[in-house]
């Protein structure tokens, strides 16, 4: 795993931790924040956000 992947996963983990207790999170808001933090490709962020949110039992509203 590259340093960029580690940065992205850490940023997503931190974002999801901040939203603990929320049943649904906004894809638009989350991606905007993550793009600012990481500068990563949009597709990578979307896929990882969905995957990591699902593991935590969260739903992501696809409001892009």
C-alpha positions in Angstrom: 0.0 0.0 0.0 1.4 3.4 -1.0 1.7 6.4 1.3 -1.1 8.1 -0.6 -3.4 5.1 0.1 -2.5 5.3 3.8 -3.3 9.0 3.7 -6.7 8.4 2.0 -7.7 5.6 4.4 -6.7 7.6 7.4 -8.7 10.6 6.2 -11.8 8.5 5.5 -11.4 6.8 8.9 -11.2 10.1 10.6 -14.2 11.4 8.7 -16.3 8.4 9.5 -15.3 8.5 13.2 -16.6 12.1 13.3 -19.9 10.9 12.0 -20.3 8.1 14.5 -23.9 7.6 15.3 -25.2 9.0 12.0 -27.2 6.4 10.1 -26.6 8.1 6.7 -23.8 10.3 5.5 -23.7 12.5 2.4 -21.5 11.4 -0.4 -21.3 15.0 -1.7 -20.2 16.5 1.6 -17.8 13.7 2.4 -16.1 13.7 -1.0 -15.7 17.5 -0.9 -14.0 17.2 2.5 -11.8 14.3 1.4 -10.8 15.9 -1.9 -9.6 18.9 0.1 -7.7 16.7 2.6 -6.1 14.3 0.2 -6.2 15.5 -3.4 -6.9 11.9 -4.4 -8.8 10.8 -7.5 -12.6 11.1 -7.1 -13.3 7.5 -8.1 -10.8 6.1 -5.5 -12.4 8.2 -2.8 -16.0 7.1 -3.7 -15.1 3.4 -3.7 -13.1 3.5 -0.5 -15.7 5.7 1.3 -18.5 3.3 0.4 -16.4 0.3 1.4 -15.3 1.7 4.8 -18.7 3.1 5.6 -20.3 -0.3 5.0 -17.9 -2.0 7.3 -19.0 0.4 10.0 -22.7 -0.2 9.3 -23.2 3.3 7.8 -25.2 4.2 4.7 -23.8 6.7 2.2 -26.5 8.8 0.4 -25.4 9.0 -3.2 -26.2 12.7 -3.6 -23.4 13.7 -6.0 
